[in-house]
Amino acid sequence: MARTAVLGFPRIGANRQLKTALEDYWTGRSDDTALEEAARAIRADNLRAGLAAGIDVLPVGDFALYDHVLDTAESMGIVADRHNGAGLDAHFLACRGGDGVVPLEMTKWFDTNYHYLVPELRSDQAFGLRPDKWLDHLREADELGVRARPVVLGPFSLLALSKGHPDPLSLLPSLTEVYAELLGALASAGAGEVQLDEPCLALDRTPAELNAFRLAYEQLTPGPLGVCLTTYFDKLDRPALDCISQLSLAEVHIDLVRAPGRLDAVLAALPEGAGLSAGVIDGRNVWAADLDLALDRLDRISAAIGSERLTIAPSCSLLHVPYTVAGEDGIPAEVREWLAFGREKLAELGLLAQAVDAEPAERDELLAEGRRRTSARRTSELTNNAAVRRRAGALDEADYSRPAPLEERRAAQQEQLGLPELPTTTIGSFPQTDEIRDARRRLRSGELDRAGYEEFLRAQIAQVVEEQEKLGLDVLVHGEPERNDMVEYFGEQLSGFAFSGAGWVQSYGSRCVKPPILFGDVSRPKPMTVRWWQAAQALTERPMKGMLTGPVTILQWSFVRDDSRAARPARRSHLRYRTKCSTSRLPARS
């Protein structure tokens, strides 16, 4: 009989309780006791939801007040000198800085829209275990009657994601000793298995790196706990699989949403007696699963190793999806039934577990509603806009090139605008002030009518234009006071997008985003920004820029269709670049 597992839960709270609790603590409106109580309640709600859905393996230790990478680093003694100290204030100093102290660098968590804090290693780095978080969370689960599985970012990925040392993986042997100590402490606390996340193993790795990984895990396995080695976001190449095949692992998890074509290779390399955790439910997108497609993969695994060695799981942590579709009445009903947020994905796991061992007639009964939903989505006029498809089909090579060369266009622009050799301008957005947010709130509540709101926006634009003229800027912007969000604003004016009311996901810390849901062929029914540009241009003789969010950004910041090119994963070289090199440009830390 196959079992089900969750690799990690959303942690901001169904109603963003953690955001409120964090910001109350940071502003001094509450204390650490209130913050910890709010966090404990969220963890309990997640476990209860998993229990109610009948999930066999539930995670603990995946929760973090700000970032799980930082939590793991601190638990291993990786703390920058400037952040040294005890308690939450020292912890949040690493997150947010303050009083002249610089926080840790923040960057993208692989190619997701979550951001992690980059641990800083010393040249003489030493490690020391602080296991309290995992032991406390295990105890909480035990009090709820849950024999949970601890989740820990693995030692290989922790070092690979860190900076400040010329050869981070040279520290792996000494760090592995501390991980072995942690596994022993978890076993003594009653854990029966542990999930070690190694997403960096799915990137391009050198033979030396893979050898360092293998030596570390030979020390950790076999040990006091069965180890589930967890990878996600990309495929495991042959050299990595060769290393894995030599280890005494209890289970290997793979992302079969991102890399379904590697299933046979993984099965061939699976260590003797090890189970396979199959990530067949998309942990990064909001669409209800194609259950037949998922079962096809599960059937292949069962035929190869038996269902008793099979675990059915999401592709990755559910951190990247909202909590539940329930209550999302603002999404069209036809679209809403195509969706599965976190809680709905738990139900899908349970359904697949029933179906994988079911007789054909029983399986058909179990899958009937899912098949109807999948078919309806594929054929709906909402997803298939005939006019858009006709226009896209009529494109030819001429549509992808400019009619005039760059130098000719540059000369025409200069003749029309008469700009100095080094013109000055801004990126475009002026601050979304409390006054602007309050006006938007009053519009939503009905306290302010549409005409009054637009009059307010025009006054805001006039102030911005006046300020730029006083400063002597050459090319002006209108400040974008009308935009609630640089992606949501445009999505609301395009067909093919839907918007949730409470579909929040964590970007970092207390900052949450509510990604648009791209469900169908996209078209632009009417002009989106022209009138605001015209209103601003009428106030000045200087050139006024039109401001648009580009299509790539809109796609990257949305939940995109999983039946289109937009849903394909980034290239592996891009994954490596974003993980190792980039620093995201973000709003002020919250």
ZAMARGU-4260 file (C-alpha; in steps of 0.2 Angstrom, whole numbers, plus 5000, padded with zeros to 4 digits):
<rodrens>
0) 5000/5000/5000 | 5007/5017/4995 | 5009/5030/5008 | 5007/5049/5006 | 5018/5063/5012
5) 5020/5082/5012 | 5037/5089/5011 | 5033/5106/5018 | 5018/5118/5022 | 5014/5136/5018
10) 5019/5145/5034 | 5012/5163/5033 | 4995/5158/5039 | 4979/5156/5030 | 4975/5174/5034
15) 4993/5180/5035 | 4993/5178/5054 | 5012/5177/5054 | 5014/5193/5044 | 5003/5202/5057
20) 5013/5194/5072 | 5030/5198/5065 | 5026/5216/5061 | 5018/5218/5078 | 5034/5212/5086
25) 5045/5222/5075 | 5035/5238/5080 | 5035/5234/5098 | 5016/5231/5099 | 5019/5214/5105
30) 5032/5203/5113 | 5041/5187/5109 | 5028/5176/5118 | 5014/5183/5107 | 5025/5180/5091
35) 5029/5162/5096 | 5011/5158/5100 | 5005/5164/5083 | 5019/5153/5075 | 5014/5138/5085
40) 4996/5140/5080 | 5000/5140/5062 | 5011/5125/5064 | 4996/5116/5073 | 4984/5121/5059
45) 4995/5114/5046 | 4997/5097/5055 | 4978/5096/5059 | 4975/5099/5040 | 4986/5085/5036
50) 4979/5074/5048 | 4961/5078/5042 | 4966/5074/5024 | 4974/5057/5030 | 4992/5061/5025
55) 5003/5048/5031 | 5019/5058/5033 | 5018/5076/5039 | 5033/5088/5041 | 5040/5097/5056
60) 5055/5109/5055 | 5050/5116/5038 | 5042/5131/5047 | 5052/5147/5049 | 5048/5164/5056
65) 5058/5172/5042 | 5068/5160/5032 | 5072/5141/5033 | 5089/5143/5026 | 5094/5155/5039
70) 5086/5144/5053 | 5097/5129/5047 | 5113/5140/5046 | 5110/5146/5063 | 5107/5129/5070
75) 5124/5124/5063 | 5133/5138/5071 | 5134/5148/5054 | 5132/5166/5061 | 5140/5182/5055
80) 5150/5191/5069 | 5139/5207/5066 | 5123/5196/5070 | 5130/5187/5085 | 5119/5187/5100
85) 5105/5178/5109 | 5086/5178/5106 | 5075/5184/5092 | 5082/5202/5091 | 5099/5194/5085
90) 5090/5183/5073 | 5080/5197/5065 | 5096/5208/5064 | 5102/5195/5052 | 5086/5196/5042
95) 5083/5215/5042 | 5098/5224/5049 | 5096/5239/5059 | 5106/5252/5069 | 5119/5252/5055
100) 5120/5233/5055 | 5119/5226/5037 | 5108/5211/5035 | 5112/5195/5026 | 5111/5196/5007
105) 5094/5190/5000 | 5092/5181/4983 | 5080/5170/4974 | 5077/5152/4980 | 5082/5144/4964
110) 5069/5149/4950 | 5055/5152/4962 | 5048/5169/4968 | 5053/5165/4986 | 5069/5173/4993
115) 5081/5166/5005 | 5095/5174/5016 | 5113/5169/5010 | 5123/5162/5025 | 5140/5169/5027
120) 5154/5157/5030 | 5171/5162/5039 | 5188/5157/5032 | 5190/5148/5049 | 5172/5142/5050
125) 5168/5130/5064 | 5151/5122/5067 | 5141/5119/5083 | 5124/5111/5085 | 5108/5121/5091
130) 5094/5108/5088 | 5081/5117/5098 | 5069/5121/5084 | 5068/5103/5077 | 5066/5096/5095
135) 5053/5109/5100 | 5043/5106/5084 | 5044/5087/5086 | 5037/5089/5103 | 5022/5100/5097
140) 5018/5087/5084 | 5018/5073/5097 | 5006/5083/5108 | 4994/5083/5093 | 4996/5065/5091
145) 5007/5066/5075 | 5023/5056/5073 | 5030/5068/5061 | 5045/5068/5050 | 5058/5082/5053
150) 5063/5092/5038 | 5081/5099/5037 | 5090/5108/5023 | 5105/5095/5019 | 5123/5099/5022
155) 5128/5099/5004 | 5115/5112/4999 | 5118/5123/5014 | 5136/5125/5010 | 5133/5127/4991
160) 5120/5141/4995 | 5132/5150/5006 | 5146/5163/5002 | 5161/5170/5010 | 5173/5155/5009
165) 5184/5151/4994 | 5179/5132/4994 | 5163/5129/5004 | 5162/5111/5001 | 5179/5108/5009
170) 5170/5111/5025 | 5158/5097/5022 | 5166/5084/5032 | 5166/5094/5048 | 5148/5100/5045
175) 5142/5082/5042 | 5148/5078/5059 | 5136/5091/5066 | 5122/5084/5055 | 5126/5067/5062
180) 5124/5074/5079 | 5107/5082/5075 | 5101/5065/5068 | 5105/5057/5084 | 5096/5070/5094
185) 5080/5068/5083 | 5081/5049/5085 | 5082/5051/5104 | 5067/5063/5103 | 5056/5049/5094
190) 5058/5053/5076 | 5059/5037/5065 | 5065/5046/5049 | 5071/5062/5043 | 5069/5072/5026
195) 5086/5080/5021 | 5083/5092/5007 | 5097/5093/4994 | 5090/5104/4979 | 5107/5109/4974
200) 5110/5091/4969 | 5099/5094/4954 | 5110/5107/4947 | 5126/5104/4936 | 5139/5096/4948
205) 5157/5092/4946 | 5164/5075/4950 | 5173/5082/4965 | 5157/5090/4971 | 5148/5074/4969
210) 5161/5064/4978 | 5160/5076/4993 | 5142/5073/4993 | 5144/5054/4993 | 5156/5054/5007
215) 5145/5065/5018 | 5130/5054/5015 | 5140/5038/5018 | 5143/5045/5036 | 5124/5049/5038
220) 5118/5033/5031 | 5114/5021/5038 | 5112/5029/5055 | 5099/5031/5069 | 5086/5037/5056
225) 5080/5032/5039 | 5085/5046/5028 | 5074/5052/5014 | 5085/5062/5002 | 5074/5075/4994
230) 5078/5084/4977 | 5066/5095/4967 | 5065/5109/4954 | 5075/5099/4941 | 5081/5082/4935
235) 5095/5071/4943 | 5108/5068/4930 | 5117/5052/4928 | 5133/5056/4938 | 5121/5062/4953
240) 5111/5046/4951 | 5127/5035/4951 | 5132/5043/4968 | 5114/5040/4975 | 5114/5022/4970
245) 5129/5019/4982 | 5120/5026/4997 | 5110/5017/5011 | 5095/5028/5009 | 5078/5024/5016
250) 5070/5034/5002 | 5073/5046/4987 | 5062/5060/4982 | 5061/5066/4964 | 5051/5080/4956
255) 5041/5071/4943 | 5032/5087/4938 | 5048/5096/4932 | 5057/5080/4926 | 5045/5066/4922
260) 5057/5060/4908 | 5070/5054/4921 | 5059/5042/4930 | 5066/5026/4922 | 5084/5032/4926
265) 5080/5035/4944 | 5071/5018/4946 | 5087/5010/4939 | 5098/5019/4951 | 5087/5017/4966
270) 5097/5010/4981 | 5093/4992/4985 | 5077/4992/4996 | 5075/5011/4996 | 5058/5018/4993
275) 5054/5031/4980 | 5044/5047/4984 | 5036/5053/4968 | 5032/5071/4967 | 5017/5070/4955
280) 5007/5084/4962 | 5014/5101/4957 | 5019/5110/4972 | 5023/5126/4963 | 5007/5130/4953
285) 4989/5131/4957 | 4981/5119/4945 | 4971/5103/4949 | 4981/5088/4944 | 4978/5078/4929
290) 4975/5062/4939 | 4977/5050/4925 | 4994/5057/4920 | 5000/5056/4939 | 4993/5038/4940
295) 5002/5033/4924 | 5019/5038/4933 | 5013/5030/4949 | 5009/5014/4940 | 5026/5013/4932
300) 5034/5014/4950 | 5022/5001/4957 | 5026/4989/4943 | 5045/4992/4946 | 5047/4991/4965
305) 5029/4988/4972 | 5017/5000/4980 | 5024/4997/4997 | 5040/5006/4993 | 5030/5021/4985
310) 5027/5037/4993 | 5015/5049/4984 | 5020/5067/4987 | 5020/5085/4980 | 5034/5089/4969
315) 5041/5101/4982 | 5036/5110/4998 | 5019/5118/4997 | 5027/5134/5003 | 5025/5141/4985
320) 5006/5140/4984 | 4991/5148/4993 | 4982/5139/5007 | 4964/5135/5000 | 4953/5139/4986
325) 4938/5139/4998 | 4930/5156/4999 | 4938/5163/4982 | 4921/5168/4976 | 4929/5182/4965
330) 4937/5169/4954 | 4924/5164/4940 | 4916/5147/4945 | 4922/5138/4929 | 4940/5143/4933
335) 4939/5140/4951 | 4935/5121/4949 | 4951/5120/4939 | 4961/5125/4954 | 4970/5116/4969
340) 4979/5127/4982 | 4988/5119/4997 | 4973/5111/5005 | 4966/5104/4989 | 4982/5096/4985
345) 4981/5087/5001 | 4965/5079/4995 | 4973/5075/4978 | 4986/5065/4987 | 4973/5055/4997
350) 4964/5052/4981 | 4979/5045/4972 | 4984/5034/4986 | 4966/5026/4985 | 4967/5025/4966
355) 4985/5017/4964 | 4980/5001/4972 | 4961/5001/4966 | 4953/4989/4953 | 4949/4997/4936
360) 4931/5000/4940 | 4934/5007/4957 | 4948/5018/4949 | 4936/5025/4936 | 4924/5029/4950
365) 4937/5038/4960 | 4944/5048/4945 | 4927/5052/4937 | 4926/5070/4944 | 4944/5074/4940
370) 4943/5068/4923 | 4927/5079/4920 | 4936/5094/4927 | 4952/5091/4916 | 4942/5089/4900
375) 4931/5104/4904 | 4947/5115/4906 | 4955/5109/4890 | 4939/5113/4879 | 4933/5128/4888
380) 4931/5144/4878 | 4939/5153/4893 | 4956/5144/4889 | 4954/5144/4870 | 4951/5161/4863
385) 4948/5159/4844 | 4952/5177/4840 | 4969/5176/4849 | 4974/5160/4841 | 4969/5167/4823
390) 4980/5182/4826 | 4995/5172/4833 | 4993/5160/4819 | 4995/5174/4806 | 5011/5180/4813
395) 5026/5180/4801 | 5044/5185/4801 | 5041/5203/4798 | 5031/5204/4814 | 5047/5200/4824
400) 5058/5214/4817 | 5058/5233/4817 | 5054/5242/4800 | 5069/5254/4803 | 5087/5251/4810
405) 5092/5256/4827 | 5102/5272/4821 | 5088/5278/4811 | 5076/5276/4825 | 5088/5285/4837
410) 5090/5300/4826 | 5071/5301/4824 | 5069/5301/4843 | 5082/5314/4845 | 5075/5325/4832
415) 5058/5325/4840 | 5063/5326/4859 | 5079/5336/4858 | 5086/5328/4873 | 5103/5333/4880
420) 5118/5321/4878 | 5115/5313/4895 | 5096/5315/4899 | 5090/5312/4916 | 5075/5302/4921
425) 5068/5289/4934 | 5063/5271/4933 | 5045/5276/4935 | 5037/5272/4951 | 5035/5284/4965
430) 5031/5278/4982 | 5014/5271/4986 | 5010/5282/5001 | 4998/5279/5015 | 4987/5292/5007
435) 4986/5282/4991 | 4983/5266/4999 | 4969/5274/5010 | 4961/5280/4994 | 4961/5263/4986
440) 4954/5256/5002 | 4940/5268/5002 | 4936/5265/4984 | 4934/5246/4988 | 4923/5249/5003
445) 4912/5261/4994 | 4917/5277/5004 | 4924/5284/4988 | 4916/5283/4971 | 4926/5280/4955
450) 4925/5298/4949 | 4932/5304/4966 | 4945/5291/4966 | 4951/5296/4948 | 4951/5315/4953
455) 4962/5310/4968 | 4974/5301/4956 | 4975/5315/4944 | 4980/5326/4959 | 4994/5314/4964
460) 5000/5314/4946 | 5001/5333/4946 | 5011/5333/4962 | 5023/5321/4954 | 5025/5330/4938
465) 5028/5347/4947 | 5041/5339/4958 | 5051/5332/4943 | 5050/5349/4934 | 5057/5357/4950
470) 5071/5344/4950 | 5075/5348/4932 | 5073/5330/4925 | 5073/5329/4906 | 5061/5314/4904
475) 5046/5313/4916 | 5035/5299/4923 | 5018/5300/4930 | 5022/5290/4946 | 5010/5276/4944
480) 4998/5280/4959 | 4984/5270/4950 | 4993/5254/4951 | 4990/5242/4965 | 5004/5231/4960
485) 5015/5231/4944 | 5009/5214/4938 | 4991/5213/4945 | 4987/5230/4938 | 4990/5225/4920
490) 4983/5207/4923 | 4966/5215/4929 | 4965/5223/4912 | 4969/5208/4901 | 4957/5194/4897
495) 4964/5177/4902 | 4969/5182/4920 | 4960/5178/4936 | 4963/5186/4954 | 4961/5178/4971
500) 4955/5187/4986 | 4967/5178/4998 | 4979/5168/4988 | 4994/5175/4997 | 5011/5166/4996
505) 5027/5171/5005 | 5040/5181/4995 | 5052/5183/5010 | 5049/5187/5029 | 5032/5195/5031
510) 5031/5201/5013 | 5018/5191/5004 | 5012/5192/4986 | 4995/5187/4978 | 5001/5181/4960
515) 4988/5183/4946 | 4982/5166/4939 | 4984/5165/4920 | 4971/5153/4914 | 4968/5156/4896
520) 4973/5164/4880 | 4977/5182/4883 | 4970/5198/4874 | 4969/5216/4878 | 4951/5222/4877
525) 4955/5241/4878 | 4970/5253/4881 | 4977/5250/4898 | 4988/5266/4902 | 4985/5278/4888
530) 4974/5290/4898 | 4985/5291/4912 | 5000/5295/4901 | 4989/5308/4892 | 4984/5316/4908
535) 5002/5318/4914 | 5008/5324/4897 | 4995/5338/4897 | 5004/5345/4912 | 5021/5348/4905
540) 5031/5352/4889 | 5044/5339/4893 | 5043/5321/4887 | 5033/5309/4897 | 5037/5291/4897
545) 5023/5278/4896 | 5026/5264/4909 | 5022/5246/4906 | 5027/5230/4915 | 5035/5218/4902
550) 5027/5201/4897 | 5042/5191/4904 | 5040/5199/4922 | 5021/5196/4921 | 5023/5178/4917
555) 5037/5175/4930 | 5026/5183/4944 | 5010/5174/4940 | 5003/5157/4941 | 5004/5152/4923
560) 4995/5139/4913 | 5003/5122/4914 | 4997/5118/4896 | 5008/5131/4887 | 5026/5136/4884
565) 5025/5149/4898 | 5025/5135/4910 | 5041/5126/4905 | 5055/5127/4918 | 5070/5138/4915
570) 5085/5131/4908 | 5097/5123/4919 | 5111/5136/4916 | 5098/5149/4922 | 5095/5139/4938
575) 5113/5139/4942 | 5115/5157/4938 | 5101/5163/4949 | 5106/5152/4963 | 5124/5156/4964
580) 5126/5174/4957 | 5110/5185/4958 | 5105/5197/4971 | 5086/5202/4969 | 5081/5220/4969
585) 5068/5220/4982 | 5058/5233/4992 | 5064/5237/5010 | 5065/5222/5021 | 5049/5217/5030
</rodrens>
